[in-house]
Amino acid sequence: MASDRDYLEYVLEQLSELDDISYRAMMGEYIIYYRGKVIGGIYDNRFLVKPTKSARALMPGAALELPYEGAKEMLLVEDPDNRGFLMELFNAMVDELPAPKKKK
């Protein structure tokens, strides 16, 4: 099931106070980047982020879910309404994420 563009726009609005947020559509879903790093995405109208150490610490009860068949589990963001929390989460996670791979 593909994600609704309206949900993507809602999440992007919630993240609008952060600089350097971008996204890319991929097979009906949306990958979200922060400062050029993949931080999570919208999958089946669920907002999921990578399970970094800081994300786990900030969301200790968050469910691990598969974004799609064959993928690694990601953490479900249960409260995308909380802009302050999202900013804290993204700023805590970004330094733990690998730099993007150079294209050949």
Secondary structure, DSSP 8 states (H G I E B T S, - for coil): ----HHHHHHHHHHTTTSSSEEEEEETTEEEEEETTEEEEEEETTEEEE---HHHHHH-TT--EE-SSTTS--EEE-S-TT-HHHHHHHHHHHGGGS-------
